[in-house]
Structure formats: structure tokens, C-alpha cells
Amino acid sequence: MVWSSPLPLPRARHFLNGAPTVLHREQPKSSERTKKFSRELRARMTVPERMLWHCLRNRRLGGLKFRRQQPIGPYIADFFCESASLVVELDGHSHANRGKQDAERDHFMQARGVDILRIPNTDLLKDRAAVECLILSLIESCNRPLQKPKPRGDRN
């Protein structure tokens, strides 16, 4: 599914304390070119990306592990939580005229079991706490068992 902010913000609860069911969804391999570009994007993140990364890094949001500028096949996701199969995309001015490309990208990820949450930069800048609550609430509302990420050495 693809969600766009703003959404109604149900009250977030801490639901991740229990033992999750282990599922493994294979993510498509990315080319070396895509991996190199994702490293470059990490080095030059925008202000809204830095703000959200500060909230997501080191399992600060609900104990969930997020990766920034994560290659998924030929695409690069702003933020990816493998255990929830969720991509969080911050849409700024660069996405204004990219509706068709974004739709193709979303379709590619959805076909692989990855959900996408699109958040306009302006929403994040106005109320970062509401965005954090939205992400947690969305993961909770999916009622999908969380998967345990593979050990680092097993990833391709």
C-alpha cells in the first residue's frame, strides 16, 4: 500500500515488546551503481531527511531498525524498515513533477511486499512528533507480523 500524509493520527501504543513472528521477504538485489549512488545520497542528506533520520536512527522509534538511503532493486528508498517492510519517503520540491516515476517505483516496491509512506517535507517541518506517531501508528495498523532481519553477513 502507498499512504500519503496527512492521515488521521491514531494514538500510538508500544506494540513491539512481544516476540515477533519470523518471516523472510527477499529484497531484490541492487546494482553496484545504485549502491554507490545511495552512499552519495547519505553524504548529502537534506535538512528534512536529517531531521527524520535523527528520530529513526539507533532504533529510537519503537525499537525499529531503519536504514537511510537504502537500495531496493534499481531504486533508493529514503528510509527503510526491513522488519515492517515499510519505506518512508520524504517528498520535497524534487518530487513535484515526478508523479509517473514515483508511481512506477511504488508499484515495483509493492510487488515485493514493501509498503510506502509518503510524507511531504512541509508536514515534517511543521510537526515532527506527529510524523513519528504516524509512522508507528501505520506499522501497528497493518497488523502484519514483524520479520526478523537477516544477519548482516547473509545479505547480498
N, C-alpha and C positions, 0 to 999 in steps of 0.2 A: 504494500500500500504506500501511497505517497500522501503525506499530510503537509499542509501549509499552515503556517502561523498566520493570524492568531486563531487559536482554538479555545474552547472553554477549558478552564484550568481546574480540573477536579483536585481535591486535596490529595497530595502525595502521601503515601504511607511507606514505611520501611518494610518491604516485602522480600528483600533479598537475603534475609538472615538464614533461611532454611537451606537445605542441601538441594541444589538444582538437579534436574534430570539431565543426564549427559547425552547430547546429540552431537553429531558432527556433520556440518554442512560444508562441503568442499567449495572453496572460493576459487574462481578461475585464476590461472597464472597470469602474471603481468610481464611485459617485455622489459628488457634492461633499460630501454629508452624511457619508459613510463616510470620505472623505479628511480632513475636519475632525476627526472623532472620533479617527482614527488619530494626528493631531498632538497631540490632548489626551492620548491614552494615552502617547505618547512623553514628554510632560512629567511624567507621574506614574507612572513605572515602579515596580514592586515591587522589594524587595531581591533576590529571586532573579533577576528579569529584569535588573537592573543587573549582577549577578554574571556572568550568561551573556553579556550584551552586552559586558562588558569583555573577554571571551575571543574574541568573534566579530568585533568591530569592526576596521576598518582591515586586513582580510584577515589577521588574526592566526592564524586556524585554517586551516592548509593552503593559504594563499593564496586562500581562497574569499571572495567578497564576499557578506556578509549584510546585509539591511535589517531594521530593527526596526519593529514595528507596521505591517506592510505590508498595504495594502488589496488584496484579491484578490476581485473581484466585490463582493458585498454583505458579505463577511466581512473580518476583520482578523487576519492571522497574527502571532503574537508575533515570530518571526524567519523570514525567507525568503531562501533562496539560489537565485537565478534560474538560475544555471549548472548546478546539480544538481537543479533542480525539487524542492526539499525545503523543507518547513515544519517548524520546530521549535517545539512548543508546550509551555509550562510550565504544568502543571496544579496549581493550588493549591486552596484551600478553595472558591473560586468555581465550580469545575468539579464539585464533589461531586454535585450534583443536576441536572446538565445533560447527562446521557447522550444523550438524544434529540437535543438541539440540536447537540451535538458530532458525533454520527453523521451528521446532515444536512450539517453543514459539511464533514466529512471526505469524504462522498460527492461534494459539489459540487467540492471540490478534486481528488479522484482522477479525476473525469470529465474534468478538464482537464489530466491528466498530472502532477499535483503529488502527491508522497508526503508523508506526515505522520509525524513522530516525536513522540510524547507522552512527556514526562518529568515525573514528579511533583516538585514543589518540594523535597520531603524528600530525594530522590535527589541533586539538585543541591547542596543544602546539606551533605549528608554527604560527597560526593566529586566535586568539580567536575572534577578531572582525568579521572576515569572517564567523565563525561558528554562531555567534549571528545573522548576516544578513541572513544566510542560513535558520535558524530556522524561523525567521519572514517571509521570502520570501516563504518558504514552506507552512506555515499556510495560507498566503494570496493566494497562487496559488491554494489551494484546493477548494476555493470558497464555502466552507461549512459554513452554519450559525453556529456561536458560541453558545454553550449551556451555560445556567446559572448554576453554580454548586449548588448542594443542600445545604441547611443549615447543619452545622456540626452535629446537633442532629438527622438528618434524615438518616445519613449514617449507614450502617451495617458493 
